[in-house]
Amino acid sequence: MIYRACVKIMEVISMVAILLILVFTLYEVVAREIFGKPTIWTNELTSYMLVWFGMLSILYAQEKNAHVSVNLIYSKLSVRTQQALDLVNMFMTLIFAVFICVYGYKYWWLGYSRGWRHFGILDIPMSYTRIAMPIAGALLFLIVSKSIYEKIFEKKEG
């Protein structure tokens, strides 16, 4: 129940973020091209939102098994071989998630501990965008761990 709610929250945040990015970009184009008065904040803000949108979208796609894949050979394999390859893929993704989490944390901590800020008018601390990496890594780890558990549990049931 909590898991499904978290997935739904990721979905809603991603949709709102992409909508805001679209609106802010449209506003910038209209302000610059029609009124001749470009804004000084839209590019900066949409870039930061794109980081979070990207990270949350990766997680959402992983949960929905919606990442792009080419299965020309995979579809011709036996079901048992496909299941084995699925598990190998999930374990590799789990390792990748650990790397994203660990090195994302180090990347965040470096910016946070040194007080680094993004260059621009908004003067936003880098830690606000860099924290997306370790959070995404940890959530990806949880999502893939759940998938592995379900895959192994399914295998024993069937």
JOJO-V130745 format. One line per field, one symbol per residue. phi: phi as a letter, one per 30 degrees, with the letter a starting at -180 (. if undefined). psi: psi as a letter, one per 20 degrees, with the letter a starting at -180 (. if undefined). burial: # if it has 9 or more other C-alpha atoms within 8 Angstrom, else .. A space follows every 10 residues. Layout:
phi: ???
psi: ???
burial: ???
//
This chain:
phi: .dedddddde dddddddddd edddddeddd dddccibddc bddddddddd ddeddddddd ddddhcddbc cededcdded dddddedeed dddddedddd ddddddddde dddcidbddk ddhdddddcd dddddddddd eddddddded dddedddd
psi: ggghggghgg ggggggghgh ggghgggggg gghgiknqrj hgggghgghh ggggghhggg hghjljqpqo kgggiirqgg hggghggggg hhhggghggg gghhgggghg gghikqqqpr hhlpphhhhh ihghgggghg ggghgggggh ggggghg.
burial: ......#..# #.##..##.# #..##..### ###....#.. .#.#.#.### ###.###.## ###....... .......... .#....#..# #.##..#### #####.###. ##...##... ....###.## ########## #.###.##.. #.......
//
